[in-house]
């Protein structure tokens, strides 16, 4: 049986967020923490895992990652904080502003 994938959000030392996906969250987090995963997070350590969600397939994880990367900071923070109502309100506000 295939391993499930995870979509995750890291908070970087500069306060920015990094969104990624993997089929081995523990190993990928260790790579980010150690700076062994080159790119954005290696220059912004230390990093902290602030949110993760298990998703069935790589394709679904890639779609979710792209979606989260497109979100504004306040929407990511509502997700991280588990603020469901705020998350829904921000989504409604976004849809209203783009319906024109």
C-alpha positions as a Markdown table, in Angstrom:
| # | Residue | x | y | z |
|---|---|---|---|---|
| 1 | Unk | 0.0 | 0.0 | 0.0 |
| 2 | Unk | 1.3 | 3.4 | -0.9 |
| 3 | Unk | 2.2 | 5.9 | 1.8 |
| 4 | Unk | -0.1 | 8.9 | 2.2 |
| 5 | Unk | 1.2 | 12.3 | 1.3 |
| 6 | Unk | 1.2 | 15.4 | 3.5 |
| 7 | Unk | 0.9 | 19.1 | 2.7 |
| 8 | Unk | 2.6 | 21.2 | 5.3 |
| 9 | Unk | 3.4 | 24.8 | 6.3 |
| 10 | Unk | 6.6 | 25.9 | 8.0 |
| 11 | Unk | 7.1 | 29.2 | 9.7 |
| 12 | Unk | 10.6 | 30.5 | 8.9 |
| 13 | Unk | 12.9 | 32.6 | 11.1 |
| 14 | Unk | 12.0 | 35.8 | 9.2 |
| 15 | Unk | 8.2 | 35.2 | 9.8 |
| 16 | Unk | 7.5 | 34.0 | 6.3 |
| 17 | Unk | 5.7 | 30.8 | 5.5 |
| 18 | Unk | 6.8 | 27.9 | 3.3 |
| 19 | Unk | 4.3 | 25.5 | 1.9 |
| 20 | Unk | 5.3 | 22.0 | 0.6 |
| 21 | Unk | 4.3 | 18.4 | 0.2 |
| 22 | Unk | 5.9 | 15.1 | 0.9 |
| 23 | Unk | 5.3 | 11.4 | 1.4 |
| 24 | Unk | 7.6 | 11.4 | 4.5 |
| 25 | Unk | 6.8 | 14.4 | 6.7 |
| 26 | Unk | 9.3 | 13.5 | 9.4 |
| 27 | Unk | 12.2 | 13.1 | 7.0 |
| 28 | Unk | 11.4 | 16.2 | 5.0 |
| 29 | Unk | 11.0 | 18.3 | 8.2 |
| 30 | Unk | 14.5 | 17.1 | 9.3 |
| 31 | Unk | 15.9 | 18.2 | 6.0 |
| 32 | Unk | 14.4 | 21.6 | 6.4 |
| 33 | Unk | 15.6 | 21.9 | 10.0 |
| 34 | Unk | 19.1 | 20.9 | 9.1 |
| 35 | Unk | 19.3 | 23.1 | 6.0 |
| 36 | Unk | 19.8 | 20.0 | 3.9 |
| 37 | Unk | 16.8 | 20.8 | 1.7 |
| 38 | Unk | 18.2 | 23.6 | -0.6 |
| 39 | Unk | 16.3 | 26.7 | -1.5 |
| 40 | Unk | 13.9 | 29.0 | 0.4 |
| 41 | Unk | 14.0 | 27.5 | 3.9 |
| 42 | Unk | 17.7 | 26.8 | 4.0 |
| 43 | Unk | 18.3 | 30.5 | 4.1 |
| 44 | Unk | 15.6 | 31.2 | 6.6 |
| 45 | Unk | 16.4 | 28.7 | 9.4 |
| 46 | Unk | 15.3 | 27.9 | 12.0 |
| 47 | Unk | 12.0 | 26.7 | 10.7 |
| 48 | Unk | 9.0 | 25.3 | 12.6 |
| 49 | Unk | 6.2 | 23.1 | 11.4 |
| 50 | Unk | 3.0 | 25.0 | 12.1 |
| 51 | Unk | 0.4 | 23.0 | 10.1 |
| 52 | Unk | 0.2 | 19.6 | 8.3 |
| 53 | Unk | -2.6 | 17.6 | 6.7 |
| 54 | Unk | -2.5 | 14.1 | 5.4 |
| 55 | Unk | -3.7 | 13.7 | 1.8 |
| 56 | Unk | -4.2 | 10.5 | -0.2 |
| 57 | Unk | -2.2 | 10.9 | -3.4 |
| 58 | Unk | 0.7 | 12.9 | -4.8 |
| 59 | Unk | -1.6 | 14.6 | -7.3 |
| 60 | Unk | -4.0 | 15.7 | -4.6 |
| 61 | Unk | -1.1 | 17.0 | -2.5 |
| 62 | Unk | 0.3 | 19.0 | -5.4 |
| 63 | Unk | -3.0 | 20.6 | -6.0 |
| 64 | Unk | -3.4 | 21.5 | -2.3 |
| 65 | Unk | 0.1 | 22.9 | -2.2 |
| 66 | Unk | -0.5 | 25.1 | -5.2 |
| 67 | Unk | -3.7 | 26.3 | -3.7 |
| 68 | Unk | -2.2 | 27.2 | -0.3 |
| 69 | Unk | 0.8 | 28.9 | -1.9 |
| 70 | Unk | -1.7 | 31.2 | -3.6 |
| 71 | Unk | -3.4 | 32.2 | -0.3 |
| 72 | Unk | -2.6 | 35.5 | 1.4 |
| 73 | Unk | -0.9 | 35.5 | 4.7 |
| 74 | Unk | -4.0 | 36.2 | 6.8 |
| 75 | Unk | -5.8 | 33.2 | 5.3 |
| 76 | Unk | -2.8 | 30.9 | 6.0 |
| 77 | Unk | -2.7 | 32.1 | 9.6 |
| 78 | Unk | -6.4 | 31.4 | 10.0 |
| 79 | Unk | -5.8 | 27.8 | 8.7 |
| 80 | Unk | -2.8 | 27.4 | 11.0 |
| 81 | Unk | -4.8 | 28.7 | 14.0 |
| 82 | Unk | -7.7 | 26.5 | 13.3 |
| 83 | Unk | -10.0 | 29.5 | 12.9 |
| 84 | Unk | -12.6 | 27.9 | 10.7 |
| 85 | Unk | -15.1 | 30.8 | 10.7 |
| 86 | Unk | -12.3 | 33.3 | 9.9 |
| 87 | Unk | -11.1 | 31.1 | 7.2 |
| 88 | Unk | -14.5 | 30.9 | 5.7 |
| 89 | Unk | -15.0 | 34.7 | 5.9 |
| 90 | Unk | -11.7 | 35.3 | 4.2 |
| 91 | Unk | -12.6 | 32.9 | 1.4 |
| 92 | Unk | -16.0 | 34.6 | 1.0 |
| 93 | Unk | -14.3 | 38.0 | 0.9 |
| 94 | Unk | -11.9 | 36.7 | -1.7 |
| 95 | Unk | -14.6 | 35.3 | -3.9 |
| 96 | Unk | -16.6 | 38.6 | -3.7 |
| 97 | Unk | -13.6 | 40.7 | -4.7 |
| 98 | Unk | -12.9 | 38.4 | -7.7 |
| 99 | Unk | -16.5 | 38.0 | -8.9 |
| 100 | Unk | -16.5 | 41.5 | -10.5 |
